[in-house]
Amino acid sequence: MTIIEIMIIFVVCLFIAIPVSISLGIASVIPGAFDSSFTASATYVVRSMVSGIDSFPLLAIPMFVLSGIIMAKGGVSKKLFDVFSYFIGKRRAGIPCAVIITCLFYGAISGSAPATVAAVGSMTIPILITLGYDKTFSTAIVAVAGGLGVIIPPSIPYILFAMASGESVSDLFLARIIPGVLIAVLLMGYAYYYCRRYGEDKEKINLEVDRLHKKGLWKVMKESVWALLTPVIILGCIYGGIASPTEAAVISVFYALFVSMVIYRSIKFKDIYGILVEACRTFAPLLFILVASNAFSRVLTLMQVPQMVSAWILESFSGKIVILLIINLFLLVVGMVMDTSPAILITTPILLPIIVGAGVDPVHFGIIMVINLAIGFVTPPIGVNLFVASSLADIPVMKIAKKALPMIIFFLIALLLITFIPQISMTLLGGA
């Protein structure tokens, strides 16, 4: 059986609504079922699935998921939004920019784009609408800025890329700080342009910001400092040599519990069971995708698919720039039709030899890959962020997507800059 036939079966399974994990499992077993001489028998596939989750770095994912849920239940996003609104709320586009910065910081807590949209959007979308901003614009800006949740460290997709490529999680976390800030700045630039063109209700905005000012800077900072310290503590533990990324993820869980139960007192002891159940429900589907993706990638390797694709691209296209453009287009399409986790686990073994052959640093490529797939969060037909935002604001997905289009263009500009100026990603690592 050829790889084309296997991919057709996989795509058909997806189109008839078979879950991704089961579709991957079917595609993994079929070659051995039709060819008894093929190495990847059903037994081999099952063993690959089991061995695929026997990974210490993988433990970081459920811990960051749990930490993000605790922080969401604890109302951390509101504390972050208040402190940013206090300082920039009265400036032009100050409130939308405060939303973007909140997504940036909350992304450093949750490591998940949909979680960032849900936590920040559920709180900020009603506020933006109350302050006179267009409902669709308010929803779209949260949906797009929520993509920062997988770009700014820590991030679940980068842990998956590290597993698939063998690169250092710490290096990937450090390399994406500047790209994440760059994207946030470009999004804030568009928010400024939008508010300058369509105007703002300054009277309502000033009343809201004055309410924060009446509380006083000391009180606002006192309420927000614990939330602001979260990414500092997580990354400080990693780069200070105190803990590995997995251990830092566990620390983040205990810190989230401490802040939510002792400082903010927004979570009671009786709420912990429900939080653990929600975390299990969030991580369990991802776990099945992980094990199935691992088996599928091994089958592709046995069929020498990465080598064939790599040889074809390197022979068909010449020049580093052209190869990077082709791969970017490919990843953008993948991000539109496939969730981030299986996309990373399936495409990394195929694309990595091409990237190395073209002379691109694998860490730099990891940044490029995740940014491409982050754009997929706000592009139909998958567009998970769009569906989350739609459920929050009760606005049709395509209407949000249309309003988000200019912001997606800014995202693409950032992608091109990061792709062809490797120093943006590699500066903090001391390389280019």
C-alpha positions in Angstrom: 0.0 0.0 0.0 1.4 3.4 -1.0 1.5 6.5 1.2 -1.0 8.3 -1.1 -3.6 5.5 -0.4 -2.9 5.8 3.3 -3.3 9.6 3.3 -6.6 9.3 1.3 -7.9 6.9 3.9 -6.9 9.2 6.7 -8.5 12.2 5.0 -11.7 10.3 4.3 -11.9 9.2 7.9 -11.7 12.9 9.0 -14.4 14.0 6.5 -16.8 11.4 7.8 -16.3 12.7 11.3 -14.2 9.9 12.8 -12.2 11.5 15.6 -8.6 12.4 14.8 -7.0 9.9 17.2 -9.0 7.0 15.7 -8.3 8.2 12.2 -4.6 8.2 12.9 -4.9 4.7 14.5 -6.7 3.3 11.4 -4.1 4.9 9.1 -1.3 3.4 11.2 -2.7 -0.2 11.3 -3.7 -0.5 7.6 -0.2 -0.9 6.0 0.5 -3.9 8.2 -2.9 -5.3 7.8 -2.6 -5.4 4.0 1.0 -6.4 3.8 2.2 -9.1 6.3 5.8 -8.4 5.4 5.6 -4.8 6.6 7.4 -4.1 9.9 4.6 -2.1 11.4 2.1 -4.9 12.4 -0.8 -4.2 14.7 1.3 -5.2 17.7 4.1 -2.8 16.7 1.6 0.0 16.4 0.2 -0.6 19.9 3.7 -0.8 21.3 4.5 2.5 19.6 1.5 4.1 21.1 2.5 3.0 24.6 6.1 4.0 24.2 5.1 7.3 22.8 3.6 8.5 26.1 6.5 7.2 28.2 8.1 10.7 28.2 9.1 12.9 31.1 8.7 16.2 29.1 5.2 15.0 28.2 4.2 15.4 31.9 4.5 19.1 31.5 1.4 19.3 29.3 -1.3 18.1 31.8 0.4 20.2 34.5 0.2 23.4 32.4 -3.4 22.5 31.4 -4.3 22.1 35.1 -2.5 25.3 36.1 -4.3 27.3 33.3 -7.7 26.0 34.5 -7.0 26.9 38.1 -5.9 30.4 37.0 -9.1 30.8 34.9 -11.3 29.7 37.8 -9.4 32.0 40.1 -10.2 35.1 38.0 -6.5 35.9 37.2 -7.4 37.3 33.7 -9.5 40.1 35.4 -6.6 41.1 37.6 -4.3 41.3 34.6 -6.7 43.3 32.6 -7.3 45.8 35.4 -3.6 46.6 35.9 -3.0 47.2 32.1 -6.2 49.2 31.8 -5.1 51.4 34.7 -1.9 52.5 32.9 -3.0 52.7 29.2 -6.8 52.7 29.3 -7.3 56.4 28.6 -4.9 56.4 25.6 -6.3 55.9 22.1 -7.1 52.2 21.7 -5.9 51.7 25.3 -8.6 49.2 26.3 -8.3 47.0 23.2 -4.5 47.1 23.7 -5.0 46.1 27.3 -7.0 43.1 26.0 -4.1 42.1 23.7 -1.5 42.5 26.5 -3.7 40.5 28.9 -3.8 37.7 26.3 0.0 37.9 26.0 0.4 37.5 29.8 -2.4 34.9 30.2 -0.8 32.9 27.4 2.3 32.7 29.5 0.1 31.1 32.2 -2.1 28.7 30.3 0.1 27.8 27.3 -3.1 27.2 25.3 -4.8 29.5 22.7 -8.4 28.3 23.2 -8.0 28.5 27.0 -6.7 32.1 26.6 -9.7 33.1 24.4 -12.1 31.5 26.9 -10.6 33.0 30.0 -9.9 36.5 28.7 -12.8 36.7 26.3 -15.5 35.8 28.8 -14.4 38.7 30.9 -13.2 41.4 28.4 -15.8 41.0 25.5 -18.7 42.2 27.7 -16.5 45.1 29.0 -15.5 46.2 25.5 -19.2 46.1 24.3 -20.3 48.1 27.4 -17.6 50.7 26.6 -19.1 51.2 23.1 -16.8 49.0 20.9 -18.3 47.1 18.1 -19.3 43.6 19.3 -17.8 41.8 16.3 -14.5 43.7 16.6 -14.4 43.0 20.3 -14.8 39.3 19.7 -12.4 39.2 16.8 -9.6 40.9 18.6 -9.8 38.4 21.5 -10.0 35.5 19.1 -6.8 36.6 17.2 -4.9 37.8 20.3 -5.7 34.4 21.9 -3.3 32.9 19.4 -0.5 34.4 21.5 -1.4 31.7 24.1 0.7 29.2 22.1 3.4 31.6 21.0 4.5 33.2 24.3 6.2 30.7 26.8 5.3 28.3 28.2 3.4 26.6 25.4 2.0 23.1 24.9 2.8 23.1 21.1 6.4 23.8 21.7 6.7 20.9 24.2 5.2 18.7 21.5 7.6 20.0 18.9 10.5 19.3 21.3 9.3 15.8 21.6 9.0 15.3 17.9 12.3 17.0 17.0 14.5 16.2 20.0 15.2 20.0 20.5 15.5 21.6 23.9 12.2 22.8 25.4 14.1 25.5 27.3 15.6 26.9 24.1 12.2 26.8 22.3 10.7 28.7 25.2 13.4 31.4 25.2 13.5 31.8 21.4 9.8 32.7 21.1 9.6 35.5 23.6 10.6 38.2 21.1 8.4 36.8 18.3 5.4 36.8 20.7 6.0 40.4 21.7 6.4 41.4 18.0 3.1 39.9 17.1 1.4 41.6 20.1 2.9 45.0 19.0 1.6 44.6 15.5 -1.9 43.7 16.7 -1.9 46.7 19.0 -0.8 48.8 15.9 -3.9 47.6 14.1 -6.1 48.3 17.1 -4.8 51.9 17.2 -5.6 52.3 13.5 -9.1 50.8 13.9 -9.9 53.1 16.9 -8.5 56.1 15.1 -10.7 55.4 12.1 -13.9 54.4 13.8 -13.6 56.4 17.0 -14.2 55.5 20.7 -16.6 56.5 23.4 -14.2 58.4 25.5 -16.8 59.3 28.1 -17.6 55.6 28.9 -13.9 54.6 28.8 -12.8 57.4 31.1 -15.5 56.5 33.6 -14.3 52.9 33.6 -10.6 53.8 34.0 -11.5 56.4 36.7 -13.1 53.6 38.7 -9.8 51.8 38.7 -7.9 55.0 39.5 -10.2 55.6 42.5 -9.1 52.2 43.9 -5.5 53.6 43.7 -2.4 52.3 42.2 -1.3 50.4 45.3 -4.6 48.4 45.6 -4.6 47.6 41.8 -1.0 46.5 41.9 -1.6 44.5 45.1 -4.4 42.6 43.5 -2.5 42.0 40.2 1.1 41.4 41.2 0.5 37.7 42.0 -0.9 37.2 38.5 1.9 39.2 36.9 4.5 37.1 38.8 3.2 33.8 37.4 5.2 33.8 34.1 8.2 35.2 35.9 8.2 32.4 38.4 7.7 29.7 35.8 10.4 30.9 33.4 12.7 32.0 36.2 12.7 28.4 37.6 13.6 27.1 34.1 16.3 29.5 33.2 17.6 29.9 36.7 18.4 26.2 36.7 16.1 25.6 39.6 13.8 23.3 37.7 13.2 21.6 34.3 10.2 22.7 32.2 8.3 19.7 33.5 9.1 20.5 37.1 8.3 24.2 36.5 4.9 23.1 35.3 4.3 21.3 38.6 5.4 24.4 40.5 3.0 26.5 38.4 0.1 24.2 39.6 0.9 24.7 43.3 1.5 28.4 42.7 -1.9 28.7 41.0 -3.6 26.9 43.9 -1.8 29.2 46.4 -2.8 32.4 44.6 -6.4 31.3 43.9 -7.1 29.8 47.3 -5.0 31.9 49.7 -4.5 35.3 48.1 -7.6 35.9 46.0 -9.8 33.3 47.8 -11.7 32.8 44.6 -11.5 29.0 44.7 -12.6 26.8 47.6 -11.3 23.4 48.6 -14.6 21.9 47.4 -14.0 23.3 43.9 -10.7 21.3 43.4 -12.4 18.1 42.4 -14.4 19.8 39.6 -11.2 21.5 38.4 -9.4 18.1 38.3 -12.3 16.6 36.3 -12.2 19.5 33.8 -8.4 19.1 33.5 -8.8 15.4 32.8 -11.5 16.0 30.2 -9.3 18.6 28.5 -6.1 16.5 28.4 -7.6 13.0 27.7 -8.5 13.7 24.1 -5.1 15.3 23.5 -3.4 12.2 25.1 -5.2 9.9 22.6 -4.1 12.1 19.7 -0.5 12.1 21.1 -0.3 8.3 21.2 -1.9 7.8 17.8 0.3 10.5 16.2 3.4 8.9 17.6 2.5 5.5 16.0 1.5 7.2 12.7 4.8 9.1 12.5 6.7 5.8 13.1 4.8 4.2 10.2 5.6 7.1 8.0 9.3 6.8 8.9 9.3 3.1 8.1 7.8 3.9 4.7 10.6 6.5 4.3 8.1 9.2 3.7 10.2 12.0 5.3 13.2 11.1 3.1 11.1 11.0 0.0 9.3 14.3 0.6 12.6 15.9 1.7 14.4 14.7 -1.5 11.5 15.9 -3.7 11.3 19.4 -2.3 15.1 19.9 -2.3 15.3 18.7 -5.9 12.2 20.6 -7.1 13.0 23.9 -5.4 16.3 25.7 -5.0 17.2 28.4 -2.5 16.5 28.7 1.2 13.9 31.5 0.6 11.8 29.5 -1.8 11.9 26.4 0.4 10.8 28.5 3.4 8.0 30.0 1.5 6.7 26.6 0.3 6.9 25.2 3.8 5.1 28.2 5.2 2.2 27.8 2.6 2.0 24.1 3.4 1.8 24.8 7.2 -0.8 27.5 6.7 -3.0 25.0 4.9 -2.3 22.3 7.5 -3.3 24.7 10.2 -6.6 25.5 8.5 -7.7 21.8 8.4 -5.9 20.1 11.3 -5.6 20.8 15.0 -2.2 21.9 16.3 -1.1 18.9 18.2 -1.5 16.2 15.5 -0.2 18.7 12.9 3.1 19.1 14.8 3.6 15.5 15.6 2.8 14.4 12.0 4.6 17.1 10.0 7.7 17.6 12.1 9.4 14.3 11.2 8.6 15.0 7.5 9.7 18.7 7.4 12.7 18.7 9.7 15.1 17.0 7.3 14.1 19.5 4.6 14.8 22.4 7.0 18.1 21.0 8.1 19.1 20.4 4.5 18.2 24.1 3.7 20.4 25.3 6.5 17.7 26.5 8.9 18.2 26.1 12.7 15.6 23.6 14.0 14.7 25.9 16.9 14.0 28.7 14.5 11.9 26.3 12.5 9.9 25.4 15.6 9.0 29.1 16.0 7.9 29.3 12.4 5.8 26.1 12.6 3.9 27.1 15.7 3.2 30.6 14.4 1.8 29.1 11.2 -0.4 26.8 13.2 -1.4 29.6 15.5 -2.8 31.5 12.5 -4.9 28.3 11.9 -6.6 29.0 15.2 -8.4 31.9 13.5 -8.9 30.6 10.0 -11.9 28.4 8.9 -12.8 25.5 8.7 -11.1 24.4 12.0 -10.4 27.8 13.6 -10.9 26.7 17.2 -10.5 30.2 18.6 -13.3 31.4 16.3 -15.6 28.8 17.7 -14.7 29.5 21.3 -15.2 33.3 20.7 -18.4 32.6 18.8 -19.8 30.7 21.8 -18.9 33.6 24.1 -20.5 36.4 22.1 -23.2 34.5 20.1 -21.9 35.7 16.8 -21.6 33.5 13.6 -18.1 32.2 13.1 -17.7 33.5 9.6 -18.7 37.0 10.7 -15.9 37.0 13.3 -13.5 35.6 10.7 -14.3 38.4 8.3 -13.7 41.0 11.0 -10.5 39.2 12.1 -9.0 39.2 8.5 -7.0 42.5 8.8 -5.5 41.2 12.1 -4.6 37.9 10.4 -2.8 39.9 7.8 -0.7 41.5 10.5 -0.1 38.1 11.9 1.2 37.0 8.5 3.5 40.1 8.3 5.0 39.0 11.6 5.4 35.5 10.3 7.3 36.7 7.3 9.6 38.9 9.4 10.3 36.0 11.8 10.9 33.6 9.0 13.4 35.6 7.1 15.0 37.5 10.0 16.1 34.6 12.2 17.8 37.0 14.6 14.2 37.9 15.9 14.0 34.3 17.3 17.6 33.5 17.9 18.9 36.7 19.6 18.1 35.5 23.2 19.9 32.2 22.4 23.0 34.1 21.3 22.8 32.9 17.7 21.3 33.6 14.3 
